[in-house]
Amino acid sequence: MSARISRKTIGTECTFEGIGLHQGAQNSIVCRPAGPNDGINFFKDGNKVKVCTKNVLSTQRGTTIQNDKTQVHTVEHLLAALHALEISDLNIDLNGNEIPIMDGSSKPFFDRLNKCEIVDLKSEANCIVVEEKLEYIDTDTGSKYEITPFDGLAIESTLDYNDPVIGKQSATMSNISEFGSEISSCRTFVLASELKYLYEENLIKGGRPNNALVFRDANISEDGIAQLQKLLGTNESIDHDNKLVNNLTLRYENEPARHKLLDLIGDLYLTGFQIKAKIKAFKPGHTSNFKLAKFLQAYHENKETSKAKPMYDSNAKAIKDVNQIQEMLPHRYPFLMVDKVIELSDKHVVGVKNVSFNENFFQGHFPGNPVFPGVLQMEALAQCGGILALSLSEEGDWDTYFVKMDNVKFRNMVYPGDSLILHMELLMPIRRGIVKMYGKAMVGDQLMSEGELTAKIVKREE
């Protein structure tokens, strides 16, 4: 069963001060407690800017939000820390127009906020729960995201630079709980050959030797490095064997990939929702991250809208009743798990299992708290899939046997009185008697369990 997340705020105030990377001015923010359902809001000169996708102004080299006359630049590193700490409600007083860059990572925000007595607001947080395989491709940037169900947030980020100094690298966060120790300290980065252009375009007025990783790429000359030293305000001698022209030391060999992962966590929090999904990101960036956030938000809104209308009607007329099912399947009481079939094609089948308290296994699972076993949900799905497989087979007596189950998830409890909708669809054509299907068990529009089931159909010898 999916764990619920509570809304949270901080119990004590904290302040962050420093230069802004892009605007180059001194800025400070004061983070204050907020009430449940307030969300995350910036305040400046009487204006309020709420963190949400509708208020995103720009994603050029950072994420900027705006409302009325107030802009807040470079919010992603702060948002990443808030996302990881599950802080859903926060008031932030802004002196300036940009979040301080600090050391170029999220760690200063994460560490100090984590010490601010995080308070449970005793109400349920908003979550985007991905319940099926999704894919988002940004054709403008070439970024690609594969999204699958997961009870938490897991991310794999892969970047691919033509220059070998960074090259192709990946980073993985198996759960958001790893953010503080494995991801938060990873700093923003740039290629040395890009830096002069960014300065001239006023995109990194606050660039300093200690707030970003500047990689020595093949397109930068020694004269170019000398010019960069002047821009960075340092005459420090540079180790020519160092990948970084500003003499910093990498915290991880794949620090750039980890920072891209950090940015994605921050940009996803523009939704104001905790994300429950596993995401594989290929060449992510702020622009494509923002588009992904809107994509997931639309997915969530469509799912919520459809809740009023169940995907399938458990009272639909049977196209195969229990007597016809028994003609196809060898299963009998107490192990026949499909009461009727309401849809059947050459690629999918939908069946119904009415869960009754009279089921014999409720005597032991569990006395006083009857719960329909998850393994029997998989068995019911398999039997339903067997009906599809046998409907496509030649005449004769056939049996179906499990070969394996993959990516099985039990998401919610099934109780006596529930009508379990069993949906099975072929993942590939049946070959040599091997049937591979994706199944999901629903009660109304709520996903109870799912998995990829593989079986073999064998003709019974006479």
N, C-alpha and C positions, 0 to 999 in steps of 0.2 A: 504494500500500500504506500502511495506517495506521501512522504513526510510533508507536513504543512510548515510554512514559514511565517513567523510573526512580523508585524511591522515594528520597526525599531527607530529610536532616536538616540541622542547623546544626553547624558545627565549633567555634564559640565561644559562650559564654553572652552574653546581653544582658538588660538590665533596663528595665522601663517603670514609671513612677510617675505618679500623678495622681488627681484626684477621679473618682468614678464618677457618671455622669450621672443615673442613676435612684435609687441609694441615697444619694448625697451624701457618702460617706465617702472618706477617703484610702485608696488601694489601691496595691499594687505587684505585679508579676509578674516572675519570673525564668524566661527560656526557656533550656532546656538540651538538649544533644544526646540523641537516643534511638536505639535499634537498629532494624533492619529489621522491619517488621510490628508494631511497638509501637503505632502509631497516634498520635493526638494526645490527651494526657491532662493533666488538671489535678490537682495534689496540694495538699492542705491538711490539717494536723493528722492525718496518717496516712491520710486518706481519698483515694481516687482517683476522679476523674470523667472518664470517657471521652467524647470527642466522638462522638456517634452519635445517630441520630434517636430511638432508644428512650429516651434520657436527656433529651429536651426536656421542660421543665416548663411554660414559658410563652412566648408570642410577642406579648405585649402591649407595644407600643412598643419592642420589642427582643426578643432571643432569649436565654432562660435555660435552662441545663441543670442537672441535679441527679442525684446518686446518693447513697443513704443519707441522711446528714444535711448534706451539703455542696451548696450552690448556687453557680453561677457565672453572674452576670448580664452581659448585653450582650457576647456573644462574637462578634457578626457582623462587626465591623470587623477584628478580629484574624484571624478565619477567612478573610475575603476576601483578606488579604495572604498567608496561608499557601497558599490555593488558587492564587493567581496565581503564587507562587514555587515551586509544586509541592512544598512541604514536607509530606510525608506522615507523618513520625514526629517527635514533639516532646514533651518533658517540660516542664510549666509549673508552677512553684511559685507558689502564690497566697497573698498576704498581704492579707486582706480577702475580699470576696465578689463583686467586680465588676471587669471589665476597665476600666482607666482610659480615660476618653473622649478624652483628649488634646485635639486641636483639633476633634473631631467628625468626623474623616475616618479613612481607613485609611493615609494616607501615612506618619505617624511609624512605624507598625509595618512597613510595606513597606520603607521606606528603611533602617531599622536592621537588620532581619533580612537584608536583601539584602547587608549588609556583614559578615555573620557567617560567611563562608566556607561556603557551602552545599555539603554533601557528598553525593555520589552513593553510595547504599547498595548498588549493584550487584544490585538485584533489581527486578522489574517492579512498577510501581504498579497499584493497583486502578483500573479505569476502567469507567464506564458508557458504552457506545458505543451511541448511538441509530442503528438501522438501517432505520427506516421513519418515515413521517409519524405524529406523535402529537399529541394535543390534550388539555389539561387545563383544566377550568373549575371554579372554586370558586364554587358557587352561594350560599354564605354571604356572600362578600365581593364577588362580581361580577368577580373577577380571572380573566383568561384567558391561557393560555400555548399557543403553537403551537411544536412541537418537530420539527425535521427533521434528517436526517443531516448531519454536518460533521466533518472531521478536525481537531478542536480545539474551542474553546469560543468562540462568537460570540453576542452578546446585543443585542437591540434592546428598549429599555424605553420605554413610553409611559405617562405619568400624565395625569390630567384632573381639575383642581380647578375647582369652580364659581366660585371667586373669581378675577378676572382678574389679580391680582398674581402668581399662578403659572400659572393657566390650563392649557392643554393643551400639553405639551412632550414631546419624545422625545430619546433619547440612544442612540448605537450604538457598540458595541465589536466590531470586525470580527474580532478574535482576542485571546485572553487576554494575549498579549504586549504589548498596548497598555495594560494596566491601570495600570502604574506611572506612565506619562506622561499618560494621558488621564482616568483614573477615580479613582485612589487619593486624590487631594487634595480630592475633593468631600465637603462636610460635611452632616451631618444637619440637618434643618430642621423648623420648626413655624410654624403661623399664630399671630400675636400674640393673636388672640381665643381660641385654645385654651389659652394658656399659664397663665392664672389657674386654670382647672379642673385642669390637669395638676399644678400646684403643690399645690393643695388636696387632690388625691387621692394625694399623695406619689409621683408617678410620675417627677418630674424634680427631685429634691432637690438634685442637683449641677449644675443649670443655671446657667451663668455667661455674661457678655457675649461671651466669646470661644470658646465651645465648641459653638455651634449657630447656624444662620441663623434669625432670627425675622422673618418676613415681615409687613409692614403690610397686613393685609387689610381689606376694606370693613366688617367687623363690629367693628372696634376703634375706640374714640373717643379723643380727645386725653387725656381723664381716664384712660381705660383704659391708655394708653401711659405716663402718669405713674406709675400703680400698678405697671406692669411694670418700670419703672426701679428702683423700690424692691425688687421681687422679685429683679431681676438684680443688685442691689447697685451701681448706677451712677447718678450724677446728671449724666452727660455730656449736653450739649445734642445734640438729634437733628436731623439734616438732614431737613426735611419733604419733600424731593424724593426721598429715599432709599427704596427698597423695603423696606429692612431697618431695624427700629426699634433694633437694637443697633449701628448704625453700622459694620457689617462691609461689605466689598466682595465682590461675587460674583466667583468665580474663572472662572466660565463663565455665560453667559446661561441655559443649561439645567442649571445645577448641581443643582437638585432631581432632575431626571430621571436625571442621572448618578449621584447618590447612591442612588437606588432601584435602579439597576443594580448598584452596589457591594454593597448589602445582599443582593441576589439571589445574587451570587457567594459571599458569605459563608454565607448560609443553605443553599445547595446543598452546601457542604462538610460539613454535618452528616452527610451520607452516608458520609464518609471516602473518597469516590471522586473522582477527576478525572472531569469530565463532557466527553464528546465529542458535541457537538450544537450546532445553531443554534436559539436560543430567541427568540421574539417574545413579550414580556411586556406585557400590557395591565392597567394599574392594579395592579402588584404590591405586596405588603406582606408583613410577616414571617409572618403566619398562612398566607397562600396560598403563599408561598415554601416554607414547611415542608411543606405538603401536597404541593407539587410534588416536593420532595426525596423524600418517601415514595413518591410515584407512580413516579418514575424508578427508585427502588431496587426496587420491586416488579416493574417492567418488566424490570430486569436479572436479578433472581432467577428470574423465569419463563423468561427466555431461557436462563439457565444450566441450569435444570432440564430444559428441552426438548432440550439438546444431546445427551443420551444417545439421543434418538430423532430420527433425521433427518426433516425435513419431508416429503420424498418418497423413495421407494425407486427408485433407478436401475435395479433389476432387475425392476421391475413389468412385467407383461405389456403389450405394445404394443396400443393401440387403433387405431393407424395405424403400420404398419411402413414401412421405407424405400421399398419399392415403391409403397405407397399415397401416400407423401409425394411421390414423383416424379411421380405422376399429377396432383398439385395444384400443385407448384412447378416453375418452369422451370429451377431450378438443377441442375447436374450436377457430377461430379468435375472439378476439385478444389475446387469451391465450394459443395457441398451441406453445410450445417452442422448438420442435424438428422437423427439416426439413427432416432429413433422418437418417437411421441407417447404419453404415458401418462395424460393427462387432457385432456378437451375439453368445454367447455360453450358457451353463447351469450355468456359474458362473460370466460372465461379459457381458457388453454391451458398445458399443461406438457409440455415436450419434453426429450429427452436427447441430448447430444452427447458421445460417447466420444472423448476426446482421445488420439490415438496418436502415438508418436514417428515413425511413417511419414508424417505430414503433410508435404507438400512444403515448407511455409514454414519448418519447423524448420531447414532447411539454412542459413537466413540470420537466424533470430530465436530465439535467438542461438546461434551455434556454440559448443558446449561448455557452454552454459547455456540449454537450450530452455525458452522461456516462451511460452505461448499468447497471441498479441497481443490487447490490450484491444479494438482496433477490430473484430477478428473475433468477440469475445464479443458486441459490439453487433450485428454482422451475423447471428450465430446467433440472438440474441433476435428480431431483425427477421424472419428467416425463419420462426421459430416463431410470431410474431405474424401473419405472412402466412397461415399455415395456418388460424388462427382467422378472419381476415378473409375468406378465400376460402371457408371452410365456411359463412359467412353470406351469400355472394353467389350470384347466379343462375348457372346452368351456363354454361360457356364457358371460353375461355382468357384468363387474367388475369395481369397482372404487377403487382408492388408496387414502388414507388419511394420511397426516403427523401425526406421533405420537410425535416425538421429533427430534431435531438437536443437535449434540454434536461436540465440537472442531472445529467449523466453523471458517475459516480464509479467509479474503479477502486480497489478496496479491498484485494484480496489477489491473489497470483500464482496462475495456473493452469498446471499442469505436465503432461507426458505421463503417462498412467495415470489421470488424474482423469476422473470422470464428471460432466460439467457439466449441472446441472439448469436448464432454461430456463423461467422462469415469466413469462407475459405476461397482463395483465388490461386490459380496456378502461377508459379513464378517462371516456369519454362515448360515446353511440351513434354509429355510423358514419353520416356525412352527406355526400352528394355525393362519395362515394369517399374521404373523408378519415378515416383511422384514427389515433386517439391512444391510446397504451397506456403503462402503466408496466411496466417489465421489470426482473427481477432474475435474475442468474446465480448459482447456488449450487453448492458442492461439499459434500455432506452438509448440515450445518446452517450452514455458514459462507458469508457473503455475499462474493462475489468482485467483482461489478460490478452497477451499476444505472443506470437512467436513464428519462427520458420520451421515447418515440420516436413520431414522427409520420410516417405514410406515406400515399401515395395509391395506390389500386388502379385500374388502367386496363385496360379490356378490349382484348385484342389484336385488331387488325384482320386479317381473313382475306385 
